[in-house]
Amino acid sequence: MKIFANTDLGKARDMNEDFYYIATDQDELKLYILADGMGGYNGGEIASRLATASVKSYIETNFSGIEHDRESILKLIESSIEYANMIVYEKAKENAELVNMGTTLEVCLIYNNKAFIGHIGDSRIYRIRKEFIRKLTKDHSYVEQLVEDGTITKEEAENHPKKNMLMKALGCTPYVEPDVMVKGFLKGDVILICSDGLTNMVKEEEIFEIVKSNIENSSNKLVNRANEMGGYDNITVIIIEND
């Protein structure tokens, strides 16, 4: 597998509250995590780092002790996110300045040509297969709910004033229910994990074109393109190619 990743402050923020982790060639577990933090003071930065570290630690500690079937791996990912939620939630209670901090979270574990995914918030995971890009995750946002209900169109959602209002995030409540799923990850497939600093600036079709044109430099190009379009938020991109 080939991995490309990039994170950037963007043009409007004073602090990068995105955080990510990518496995190296030497790591037995092919684990990839992205978190986009939120909260006053430096709460967002703390939440995203803490969530990432907690999930990584939980999965690495427990993976060898489970059955390596579909249900067991999905349960492990779900439990790791529930654990991270508890850690972030408890941390926020320790300091008044960290109240209401939280984070989105994307977890992707590649095992046996499958992608085991955990998701909460409005960061996204896409899969590119041949000539198609497909969003695998569903945004846990107010606007996404309006689209699902048929109240507004996808086009109207792109510029909705409440576009960034989350219905679900990690660390904001004592308990959380993440989405978990498993998807095929075949030879030639590409998985793209990103924060909304990319998808709010660059349309899916253009993301697809940039990745397909030159995958080696695509994470850098996507960040640059988001900044060209305004860079209103932190931008993080992880690209995993199953070569």
C-alpha positions, 0 to 999 in steps of 0.5 A, a space after each residue: 500500500 502507498 500512503 500520502 497525507 497532509 495537514 494545513 492550518 488553512 488561511 483563516 484559523 490561528 490553530 490547527 485543530 485537525 489531527 491524524 495518525 497513519 501506520 508505517 510500513 513497519 506497523 503490523 496494524 494498518 490503521 489510519 485515523 483522522 479527527 477534526 476538533 472543536 471547542 473554545 480555548 485550545 479544546 479542539 486541538 486537545 480533543 482531536 489529539 486525545 481521541 486519536 491517541 485513545 483509539 490507536 491505543 485501544 485497537 493496538 492493545 486489543 486486536 490480537 485478543 479478538 477473533 479476526 472476523 467481520 463482526 469482531 473487528 467492527 465491534 473492536 472499532 466501535 468499542 475503541 470510539 466509545 472508549 475515546 469518547 469517554 476519555 475526551 468527555 472526562 477530560 473536558 470535565 477537568 477544566 472549565 475552559 474545555 467544556 463542550 470540546 469535541 471532535 469528529 473521528 474517522 477510523 479506518 483499519 485495513 485488513 484482508 483487503 477490507 476497510 473496517 470503518 468507524 465514523 462520527 461527525 462530518 469528516 468523510 471517507 471516500 473510496 475511489 474505484 476505477 472511474 467512480 468516487 463514492 462517499 462511504 460515510 454519512 455526515 452527522 450534520 443538521 444539513 445532511 438531515 435536511 437533505 435526507 428528509 427532502 427539505 432541501 436539495 444537495 445543492 442548497 446544502 452546500 451554502 446553507 447557513 447552518 452547514 457546520 452544525 453537527 448532530 453528533 460528535 465525539 466527547 460532547 456527551 457521556 455516550 456516543 453511537 458511531 457508524 461502523 461498516 466494512 467495505 471492500 478494498 481491492 487492488 487499485 482502489 483508493 481510500 481518501 479520508 478528509 476533514 471538512 476543510 477540504 470538502 467545504 472548499 473542493 467539490 467531489 468531482 474535482 477531488 476525484 480528478 486531482 487524485 486520479 491525475 497524480 496520486 503521488 502528489 494529490 494530498 498536497 494538491 488537494 490542500 493547496 486547492 482548498 486554500 486557493 478556494 478560500 481555506 476557511 478551515 484547517 485541511 487534512 487529507 489521508 490517501 491510501 492506495 491499494 497498489 
